[in-house]
């Protein structure tokens, strides 16, 4: 591999993608700071009724029984009556036992925030379970059993020795040195026997993680992680302050496994060359990470660290639910259970976490889990774990008049507003997806079909979402020529997230049909109209996704995508293939490039190719309940009608701009469709 093929980051580590501009360490830090700026819940309004009705500021003068405005106007002040009533309600709530599991039941009578985040008193030490003693604080290292010699007290070099041991030891996690099994990972794998090389290799994987994965899943603090990695430690350091805490072994393993998934380190290149384009070392790291996390009870003990680890492991794995080690939602649901165990879904708890770093991380983790639960339930036909009334924390508008800070890593107020706007839009779309998923999961839907009223409601909700949000969070019609990796992937992903909802709804209607209890001519007409509307929207959406995928593929971005765009490419590709549309080739190429990190997408690409070949011979095929909505001329449109223009407007209007030329100076295959 030529040195000229590598892009050097500001820490000296390499990544071999010519012309690819990846985020520097300063940008990585800004991404994390932005992710944790979702504001905490607002304080309770204590204004009295009289002041509130007159919309005036309600202040109490020292030594006075009345508030200032009431005193000056000689109004009766109801503040103290309200305050007494509120305190009475809070006291009653504190006396009521919470409906929580026995394992996490705490001494009652103490405010929930105190019980969760302070364990300093002797009574608290006696009554608080071990997992809460560790929450947002130093680890109680001795409580977890060891796994293959690894436990919470293991140093980072010891962990690396186990993670990078020869592959033949995977079944028992009893590792050997000087093993001939290293040859399975390529010619350079034997270098992993050297401790200094393991440390250097691990550092390279960490840098790749923060360059690639962190931009999409900013759950970690890059500065803190690097400072606490402690690659040279020979024994466990004493914990003096939070910044001195050792990193959780499963967290280190997860970051390294992510790095190996995308890294082009010469060792991993040799591994892929030996094994047909796939890295067996990267696969081994995923398996070992999962087993280590299970042994350290990450999935069972509610703890902030376990929340982050669970949410990072889920997209790391194979994403095909047909595989034994594919997506089954286990780690996502584990992360959600941990969040619920910590009562992060309570506004009262979140507002009282004093540490901004811990609070920001948990707020971001909550919304990441909440959105992932909704979307994955819809895509994979599962019952959502969360309902709308399971949480009372919501999004708050950042203060546009906030003074600019002197901290260079802190995001500007404009960036905060854009970030909040994206998550507000994503949450609105997630609620729609959650509603559809809940309907599809019901046995009555499988038996009788989707109720017509529900279908009409979904069409209306998605149309309203598009009008309110797509222009703000999707791919803009006028793009800057210097769009970088983060900007391009983020905009394309949020754009595709909306459009794939139409495609998934189409396939759900094709599978289950529409239930119409009235059987009147007007209702029958409504059913067919709804089918045609969803068909048209799904086709337009698939064309747009195909064009987006073509742009990202031409820039090599889908080799670096942490399981964000694959669902969109698969669904759009399946619909276009069944219709015999030539734009499907963009989805096929995208999935083939995706297989660099997610091997299973190559299988999807082959399946879609076979569907397309059949459609070319027989015409649109493999449709069931939606067959009546398929226009025989749907495959007769010229490919260049939508493949380019669909990128610039979600409503199908033609503007003639081509995003491919704006994103990259080199020609894009999209423009040749």
C-alpha positions in Angstrom: 0.0 0.0 0.0 1.4 3.3 -1.0 1.9 6.1 1.5 0.3 8.5 -0.9 -2.9 6.6 -0.7 -3.4 7.5 3.0 -5.2 10.4 4.5 -3.3 11.4 7.7 -5.3 12.7 10.6 -4.0 15.2 13.1 -2.8 12.4 15.4 -0.6 10.7 12.8 -2.8 7.7 12.0 -3.6 6.8 8.5 -6.7 5.9 6.5 -6.4 5.0 2.8 -9.2 6.7 1.0 -7.8 9.1 -1.6 -9.5 12.5 -1.6 -11.6 11.6 1.4 -11.7 14.3 4.1 -12.5 12.8 7.5 -13.1 14.7 10.7 -10.1 15.8 12.6 -9.8 15.4 16.4 -11.0 19.0 17.0 -14.1 18.3 14.8 -14.6 15.0 16.7 -14.6 16.9 20.0 -17.1 19.4 18.6 -19.4 16.6 17.5 -19.5 15.2 21.0 -20.1 18.6 22.5 -23.0 19.1 20.1 -24.5 15.7 20.9 -24.6 16.4 24.7 -26.2 19.9 24.3 -29.8 18.5 24.2 -30.9 20.7 27.1 -32.1 19.4 30.5 -35.8 19.7 31.4 -37.0 23.2 32.3 -37.5 24.2 35.9 -41.0 24.2 37.3 -42.8 27.5 36.9 -43.5 28.9 40.4 -45.4 32.0 39.4 -48.7 32.5 41.2 -52.0 32.4 39.4 -52.5 36.2 39.5 -49.1 36.9 38.0 -49.4 34.2 35.4 -52.8 35.4 34.2 -51.4 38.9 33.8 -48.2 37.6 32.2 -45.9 39.5 34.6 -42.8 38.4 36.4 -43.5 36.9 39.8 -40.9 37.7 42.4 -41.1 37.6 46.2 -39.4 40.4 48.2 -37.3 39.2 51.2 -39.4 39.2 54.4 -42.7 39.6 52.5 -45.5 37.1 52.3 -46.7 38.3 48.9 -45.0 38.3 45.6 -43.7 41.7 44.4 -46.3 42.3 41.7 -49.2 41.2 43.9 -48.0 43.5 46.7 -47.7 46.6 44.4 -51.2 46.0 43.0 -52.7 44.8 46.3 -53.8 41.6 44.7 -54.4 38.4 46.7 -51.3 36.2 46.2 -51.9 32.5 45.7 -48.2 31.5 45.4 -47.9 30.0 48.9 -51.2 28.1 48.6 -49.8 26.7 45.3 -46.5 25.9 46.9 -48.0 24.1 49.8 -50.2 22.1 47.5 -47.2 21.2 45.3 -45.1 20.1 48.3 -48.0 18.0 49.6 -48.2 16.3 46.2 -44.5 15.7 46.1 -44.5 14.3 49.6 -47.3 11.9 48.7 -45.5 10.8 45.6 -42.3 10.1 47.7 -44.3 8.0 50.1 -45.9 5.9 47.3 -43.7 2.9 46.4 -42.6 3.0 42.8 -43.5 0.0 40.7 -39.9 -1.1 40.0 -38.3 -4.4 40.1 -37.1 -6.0 43.3 -33.5 -5.9 42.3 -33.6 -2.1 42.0 -35.9 -1.3 44.9 -34.4 1.4 47.2 -35.1 2.8 50.6 -38.3 4.8 50.2 -38.9 8.3 51.5 -35.8 9.8 49.7 -36.1 11.8 46.5 -35.5 9.6 43.5 -32.6 11.7 42.3 -30.8 11.4 45.6 -31.4 7.6 45.6 -30.0 7.3 42.1 -26.9 9.5 42.1 -25.7 9.8 45.7 -24.7 6.8 47.9 -22.6 8.6 50.5 -24.6 8.0 53.7 -24.2 4.7 55.7 -27.9 4.1 55.2 -27.6 4.5 51.5 -24.6 2.2 51.4 -26.6 -0.4 53.2 -29.8 -0.2 51.1 -28.5 0.7 47.6 -27.8 -2.2 45.2 -24.3 -2.5 43.9 -25.2 -1.3 40.4 -26.4 2.0 41.7 -23.2 2.6 43.6 -21.4 2.5 40.3 -23.8 4.8 38.5 -21.9 7.8 37.3 -19.1 6.9 39.6 -16.0 4.6 40.1 -16.5 1.0 39.3 -17.1 -1.6 42.0 -14.6 -3.8 40.2 -14.8 -6.9 42.4 -18.4 -7.7 41.9 -18.2 -9.1 38.4 -17.0 -12.5 37.6 -14.0 -12.9 35.4 -14.2 -14.2 31.8 -11.2 -16.0 30.4 -9.1 -14.2 32.9 -10.7 -10.8 32.2 -12.6 -8.8 34.8 -13.2 -5.2 35.7 -9.7 -5.0 37.2 -7.9 -6.1 34.1 -5.4 -3.6 32.6 -5.7 -2.5 29.0 -2.6 -4.4 27.9 -4.1 -7.6 29.4 -7.3 -7.0 27.6 -5.5 -6.5 24.3 -3.6 -9.7 24.8 -6.9 -11.6 25.0 -8.7 -9.8 22.3 -5.9 -10.2 19.7 -5.0 -13.8 20.6 -4.9 -16.5 17.9 -8.3 -17.3 16.4 -8.3 -21.0 17.3 -8.9 -20.0 20.9 -12.3 -18.4 20.4 -14.4 -21.3 21.7 -13.1 -21.2 25.2 -11.5 -17.7 25.4 -8.4 -19.5 26.7 -5.7 -17.9 24.7 -2.3 -19.2 23.6 0.8 -17.5 22.4 3.0 -18.5 19.5 0.0 -20.1 17.9 0.1 -21.1 14.2 -3.6 -20.0 14.1 -2.5 -16.4 13.4 -2.0 -17.4 9.8 -5.7 -17.4 9.3 -5.7 -13.6 9.7 -3.1 -13.1 7.0 0.7 -12.8 6.8 1.0 -9.9 9.2 -1.2 -11.2 12.0 1.7 -12.9 13.9 2.9 -9.4 14.8 0.0 -9.3 17.3 2.2 -11.5 19.6 4.2 -8.4 20.3 2.8 -6.1 23.0 4.2 -2.9 21.6 2.6 -3.7 18.2 -0.7 -4.6 19.8 -0.7 -1.2 21.5 0.1 0.7 18.3 -2.5 -1.3 16.4 -5.2 -0.7 19.0 -4.4 3.1 18.9 -4.9 3.0 15.1 -8.3 1.3 15.5 -9.4 3.8 18.1 -8.6 6.7 15.7 -10.6 5.0 12.9 -13.5 4.7 15.3 -13.5 8.4 16.1 -13.1 9.3 12.5 -15.9 7.1 11.1 -18.3 5.8 13.8 -18.2 8.7 16.2 -19.6 11.1 13.5 -22.8 9.1 13.4 -23.0 7.8 17.0 -21.3 10.5 19.2 -21.8 8.7 22.6 -18.2 9.0 23.8 -16.0 11.9 24.8 -13.0 11.6 22.5 -10.6 13.5 24.8 -11.6 11.5 27.9 -11.5 8.2 26.1 -8.0 8.7 24.7 -6.8 10.0 28.1 -8.2 7.0 30.0 -7.2 4.3 27.5 -4.0 3.7 29.4 -2.3 1.4 26.9 0.9 1.2 28.9 -0.5 0.3 32.3 1.1 -2.7 34.0 -1.3 -2.6 37.0 -4.7 -1.1 37.8 -4.3 2.6 38.6 -5.9 4.0 41.8 -9.0 6.0 41.0 -8.5 9.5 42.4 -11.0 11.5 40.2 -13.5 10.7 37.5 -11.0 11.4 34.8 -8.7 8.7 36.3 -11.3 5.9 36.1 -10.2 3.0 33.9 -12.4 2.5 30.9 -14.8 -0.4 31.0 -13.1 -3.4 29.3 -16.2 -4.1 27.1 -16.2 -0.5 26.0 -12.6 -0.7 24.9 -13.4 -4.0 23.1 -16.4 -2.4 21.3 -14.4 0.6 20.1 -11.7 -1.7 18.8 -14.1 -3.9 17.0 -15.7 -0.9 15.3 -12.3 0.3 14.3 -11.4 -3.0 12.8 -14.6 -3.0 10.8 -13.5 0.0 8.8 -9.7 0.3 9.2 -7.4 -0.2 6.3 -4.4 -1.0 8.4 -1.9 -3.2 6.5 -2.6 -6.1 8.8 -6.4 -5.9 8.1 -5.7 -5.4 4.4 -3.7 -8.6 4.3 -6.5 -10.4 6.3 -9.1 -9.3 3.7 -6.9 -10.3 0.8 -6.5 -13.8 2.2 -10.2 -14.3 3.0 -12.1 -13.1 0.0 -12.5 -9.5 0.9 -13.7 -10.1 4.5 -11.6 -9.6 7.7 -11.8 -12.7 9.9 -10.0 -10.7 12.6 -12.8 -8.0 12.5 -15.4 -10.8 12.8 -13.5 -12.4 15.7 -13.3 -9.1 17.6 -17.1 -8.7 17.2 -17.7 -12.1 18.7 -15.2 -11.6 21.5 -16.7 -8.2 22.3 -20.2 -9.6 22.5 -19.1 -12.5 24.7 -17.0 -10.2 27.0 -20.0 -7.9 27.4 -22.3 -10.8 28.3 -19.8 -12.1 30.9 -19.5 -8.7 32.5 -23.3 -8.5 32.7 -23.6 -5.4 30.5 -27.1 -6.6 29.5 -28.3 -7.2 33.0 -27.0 -4.5 35.3 -28.4 -0.9 34.8 -25.5 1.4 34.6 -24.7 4.4 32.4 -21.6 2.6 31.0 -23.7 -0.4 30.1 -26.2 1.8 28.3 -23.5 3.2 26.0 -21.9 -0.3 25.4 -25.2 -1.9 24.5 -26.2 0.9 22.1 -22.8 0.6 20.4 -22.8 -3.2 20.1 -26.2 -3.4 18.3 -25.2 -1.8 15.0 -21.8 -3.4 15.2 -23.2 -6.8 14.5 -24.6 -8.4 11.3 -27.8 -6.6 10.5 -29.6 -9.4 8.8 -32.3 -11.0 11.1 -32.1 -14.2 9.1 -28.7 -14.9 10.6 -28.2 -16.4 14.0 -25.8 -13.6 14.9 -27.8 -11.0 13.0 -30.2 -8.3 14.2 -32.6 -9.5 16.9 -32.7 -6.3 18.9 -31.1 -8.0 21.9 -28.5 -5.3 22.7 -30.9 -2.4 21.8 -33.5 -3.7 24.2 -30.8 -4.3 26.8 -29.8 -0.7 26.4 -33.4 0.5 26.8 -33.9 -1.7 29.9 -30.8 -0.2 31.4 -32.1 3.3 30.7 -35.4 2.5 32.2 -33.7 0.9 35.2 -31.9 4.2 35.7 -35.2 6.0 35.2 -33.7 8.2 32.5 -37.2 8.4 31.0 -38.2 10.6 34.0 -37.9 14.3 33.5 -37.5 14.7 37.3 -34.4 12.4 37.3 -32.7 13.8 34.2 -33.1 17.4 35.5 -31.2 16.5 38.7 -28.1 14.9 37.2 -25.5 17.5 38.1 -22.6 16.5 35.9 -23.2 18.0 32.4 -21.1 15.3 30.8 -23.1 12.5 32.3 -26.4 14.2 31.8 -25.7 15.1 28.1 -24.6 11.5 27.4 -27.6 10.0 28.9 -30.0 12.4 27.1 -28.4 11.6 23.8 -28.4 7.8 24.6 -32.1 8.0 25.4 -33.0 9.6 22.1 -30.8 7.3 20.1 -32.4 4.3 21.8 -35.9 5.7 21.4 -35.5 6.4 17.7 -33.8 3.1 17.0 -36.5 1.2 18.8 -39.2 2.8 16.7 -37.5 2.5 13.3 -36.3 -1.0 13.8 -39.7 -2.2 15.0 -41.2 -0.9 11.8 -38.5 -2.3 9.5 -38.4 -5.8 11.1 -42.1 -6.1 12.1 -41.5 -6.2 15.9 -43.5 -4.7 18.7 -41.9 -1.5 19.9 -40.5 -1.6 23.4 -41.4 2.0 24.1 -44.7 3.8 23.9 -45.4 7.5 23.6 -46.3 7.7 27.3 -43.3 5.8 28.6 -41.3 9.0 28.9 -41.9 12.6 29.7 -38.6 14.2 28.6 -38.9 16.0 25.4 -37.0 18.4 23.1 -36.5 22.0 24.1 -35.7 25.0 22.0 -32.1 26.3 22.6 -31.7 29.9 23.4 -30.9 31.7 20.1 -29.5 34.6 22.1 -27.0 32.6 24.0 -23.7 34.3 24.1 -20.9 32.8 22.1 -18.5 30.9 24.3 -14.7 31.1 24.2 -14.4 27.3 24.3 -13.4 26.3 20.8 -14.9 22.9 21.2 -18.4 24.2 22.2 -21.0 24.3 19.5 -22.5 27.6 18.5 -26.2 28.4 19.2 -26.9 28.0 15.5 -25.4 24.5 15.5 -27.4 23.6 18.6 -30.6 24.8 17.0 -29.9 22.7 13.9 -29.1 19.7 16.0 -32.3 20.1 18.0 -34.3 20.6 14.8 -32.9 17.3 13.4 -33.8 15.3 16.5 -37.2 16.9 16.7 -37.9 15.9 13.1 -36.5 12.4 13.7 -38.7 11.9 16.8 -41.8 13.0 14.9 -41.0 10.4 12.2 -40.2 7.8 14.8 -43.6 8.3 16.4 -45.2 7.6 13.0 -43.1 4.5 12.5 -43.9 3.3 16.0 -47.6 3.7 15.4 -47.4 1.7 12.1 -45.2 -1.0 13.8 -47.7 -1.5 16.6 -50.4 -2.0 14.0 -48.4 -4.4 11.9 -47.5 -6.5 15.0 -51.1 -7.2 16.0 -52.4 -10.7 15.0 -55.6 -9.1 13.7 -53.6 -7.3 11.0 -52.1 -10.5 9.9 -55.6 -12.1 9.8 -57.7 -9.3 8.4 -55.4 -6.6 7.0 -54.5 -3.0 7.9 -57.6 -0.9 8.6 -58.4 1.6 5.9 -58.7 4.4 8.5 -55.2 3.6 9.7 -53.7 3.6 6.2 -55.3 7.0 5.5 -53.9 8.3 8.7 -50.4 7.1 7.9 -50.6 8.8 4.5 -51.7 12.0 6.1 -49.1 11.9 8.8 -46.2 11.2 6.4 -47.3 14.0 4.1 -47.5 16.5 7.0 -44.0 15.4 8.2 -42.6 16.0 4.7 -44.1 19.5 4.6 -42.8 20.4 8.0 -39.4 18.8 8.1 -37.9 17.4 4.9 -36.6 20.7 3.6 -34.8 21.3 6.9 -33.2 17.9 7.5 -33.0 16.3 4.0 -30.7 16.9 1.1 -31.0 20.6 0.2 -31.8 21.6 -3.4 -28.7 24.0 -3.6 -25.7 22.2 -2.2 -22.2 23.5 -1.5 -19.5 22.1 -3.7 -17.3 21.4 -0.7 -19.7 19.1 1.2 -17.5 16.8 3.4 -18.1 13.2 4.5 -20.0 14.1 7.7 -22.3 16.6 6.0 -23.1 14.4 3.0 -23.7 11.2 4.9 -25.9 12.9 7.6 -28.1 14.7 5.1 -28.5 11.7 2.8 -29.3 9.4 5.8 -32.0 11.6 7.2 -33.4 12.1 3.8 -33.5 8.4 3.1 -35.0 7.7 6.6 -38.2 9.5 5.5 -38.4 8.1 2.1 -37.9 4.5 3.1 -40.9 4.8 5.3 -43.1 5.0 2.2 -41.4 2.0 0.7 -41.8 -0.1 3.9 -45.5 1.0 4.2 -45.9 -0.2 0.6 -44.5 -3.7 1.4 -46.6 -3.9 4.5 -49.8 -3.1 2.5 -48.7 -5.6 -0.2 -48.3 -8.3 2.5 -51.3 -7.7 4.7 -53.8 -5.8 2.4 -56.3 -3.2 3.5 -59.3 -4.1 5.7 -62.5 -2.3 4.7 -65.4 -3.2 6.9 -68.0 -1.1 5.1 -67.8 -2.7 1.5 -69.5 0.3 0.0 -68.6 1.6 -3.4 -67.1 4.8 -2.0 -65.0 2.8 0.5 -63.8 0.5 -2.2 -62.8 3.5 -4.3 -60.9 4.9 -1.2 -59.0 1.6 -0.9 -57.8 1.7 -4.5 -57.0 5.4 -4.2 -54.9 4.8 -1.1 -53.1 1.9 -2.8 -52.2 4.1 -5.8 -51.1 7.0 -3.6 -48.8 4.8 -1.6 -47.5 3.1 -4.7 -46.7 6.5 -6.3 -45.0 7.7 -3.1 -43.0 4.5 -2.7 -41.8 4.6 -6.3 -40.7 8.2 -6.0 -39.0 7.4 -2.7 -37.2 4.4 -4.1 -35.9 6.5 -7.0 -34.7 9.2 -4.7 -32.9 6.6 -2.4 -31.3 5.0 -5.4 -29.9 8.4 -6.6 -28.6 9.2 -3.1 -27.0 5.7 -2.8 -25.4 6.3 -6.2 -23.8 9.5 -5.0 -22.5 8.0 -1.8 -21.2 5.0 -3.6 -19.4 7.1 -6.2 -17.6 8.8 -3.3 -16.8 5.6 -1.5 -18.8 6.7 1.5 -20.9 3.5 2.0 -17.7 1.5 2.8 -17.7 3.7 5.9 -21.3 3.7 6.9 -22.1 2.2 10.4 -25.4 0.5 9.5 -27.4 3.7 8.7 -28.2 3.5 5.0 -28.5 -0.2 4.4 -32.2 -0.6 5.2 -33.0 2.2 2.7 -30.9 0.6 0.0 -32.4 -2.8 0.5 -36.0 -1.7 0.5 -35.7 0.6 -2.4 -33.7 -2.0 -4.3 -36.3 -4.6 -3.8 -39.1 -2.4 -5.1 -37.2 -1.1 -8.1 -36.1 -4.7 -9.0 -39.6 -6.0 -8.9 -40.7 -3.2 -11.2 -37.8 -3.8 -13.5 -36.5 -0.3 -13.1 -32.9 0.2 -14.2 -32.2 2.6 -11.3 -32.0 -0.6 -9.1 -28.4 -0.9 -10.3 -27.5 2.0 -8.0 -28.8 0.1 -5.0 -27.0 -3.1 -6.1 -23.7 -1.2 -6.4 -24.3 0.5 -3.1 -24.9 -2.8 -1.3 -21.9 -4.4 -2.9 -19.8 -1.5 -1.5 -21.5 -1.8 1.8 -20.4 -5.4 2.1 -16.9 -4.2 2.8 -17.9 -3.8 6.5 -21.3 -5.7 6.5 -20.8 -9.0 4.6 -24.5 -9.8 4.6 -25.4 -6.9 2.3 -23.7 -8.8 -0.6 -26.4 -11.5 -0.2 -29.1 -8.8 -0.5 -27.4 -7.4 -3.6 -27.6 -10.9 -5.2 -31.2 -11.4 -4.2 -32.1 -8.0 -5.7 -30.2 -8.8 -8.9 -32.2 -12.0 -9.4 -35.5 -10.2 -8.8 -34.5 -7.6 -11.4 -33.6 -10.2 -14.0 -37.0 -11.9 -13.6 -38.8 -8.6 -13.9 -36.9 -7.8 -17.2 -38.3 -11.1 -18.6 -41.8 -11.1 -17.2 -42.5 -7.5 -16.3 -43.4 -6.3 -12.8 -43.7 -9.4 -10.6 -44.0 -10.8 -7.1 -46.7 -8.4 -5.9 -49.7 -9.5 -3.9 -52.3 -7.2 -2.4 -50.8 -4.1 -4.1 -50.8 -5.7 -7.6 -53.9 -3.7 -8.6 -51.9 -0.4 -8.0 -49.0 -1.3 -10.2 -49.1 0.7 -13.4 -48.0 -1.5 -16.3 -46.1 1.5 -17.6 -44.2 2.1 -14.4 -41.1 0.6 -15.9 -41.4 2.6 -19.1 -40.3 5.9 -17.6 -36.9 7.0 -18.7 -34.3 6.5 -16.0 -33.0 10.1 -16.2 -36.5 11.4 -15.3 -36.1 10.7 -11.6 -32.7 9.5 -10.8 -31.2 13.0 -10.9 -34.1 15.2 -10.2 -35.4 13.1 -7.4 -32.4 14.2 -5.4 -33.3 17.9 -5.5 -36.9 17.7 -4.5 -38.8 15.2 -2.4 -42.1 16.0 -4.1 -40.9 14.8 -7.5 -40.6 18.3 -9.1 -37.8 18.7 -11.6 -35.1 21.3 -11.0 -32.4 19.8 -13.2 -29.6 20.1 -10.5 -27.5 17.1 -10.0 -26.2 16.4 -6.5 -23.4 14.2 -7.8 -21.5 17.0 -9.4 -21.9 19.1 -6.3 -20.7 16.5 -3.9 -17.7 15.3 -5.9 -15.5 16.8 -8.6 -15.3 13.5 -10.4 -18.2 12.2 -12.6 -20.9 10.3 -10.9 -22.6 7.2 -12.4 -25.9 8.8 -11.3 -25.8 11.4 -14.0 -25.5 8.6 -16.6 -28.8 6.9 -15.6 
